[in-house]
Amino acid sequence: MNILAIGAHPDDIEFGCGGTLLKYARAGHDVNLLVLTSGGYGADPFVRIKEQEESVKFLGGKGLFWGGFKDTELVDNRELILKIEEVVKKVEPQIVFLNYLDDIHQDHRASAQAGVSATRYVKEVLFYEVPTTFNFEPDIFVDIKDVLEDKLHLLKLHASQIDKTRVEGLTILDSAISCATFRGYQGRVKYAEGFKALRILRDLKMEHF
């Protein structure tokens, strides 16, 4: 399959669905990332671009696309929708992962809203969570116990962001472990990533019945 994960900033995707993408890539599927901004408000954009490139390399991703928009200035408008549509047409994904609609960061909200429009013909679209996500109630869980350490390594490659949680004594790695533990408990495994489905279309052949 072709997989496309879309994030507003470098490291959004790794936090939200890095474990799941690792499993897809290692199963032989083509994993592609679209990062809409270079994250220049949070650190030197050239540093963050390099970090993202190293992360995709470790992930085993096939393609890395950049939106070229400014950090903190994403807007759900025609320009953003068309940029996402452009990459969707190139990748032709069977599955797309998006930021969630309810989030305290405006870039995440805009990315999600534009993504919903741009992926309207994709058969499977799933929302993922990041530390600023609100009211997230997943209905799909992926067991990531066997890739948790590699997911943490993906986040470590975004070295400029590890301590940017604005919570004293808490790193992004701590946050990722806590999230994986909680979603794992909900999914009845040790560690999991949770997803909220926008749409899942199943093609059930009559001969299966």
Secondary structure, DSSP 8 states (H G I E B T S, - for coil): -EEEEEESSTTHHHHHHHHHHHHHHHTT-EEEEEEEE--TTTS-HHHHHHHHHHHHHHHT-SEEEEEEE-TT----SHHHHHHHHHHHHHH--SEEEE--SSBSSHHHHHHHHHHHHHTTT-SEEEE---TTB-S---SEEEE-GGGHHHHHHHHHTSGGGTTTTSSTT--HHHHHHHHHHHHHHHHTSSSEEEEEEEEE-----GGG-
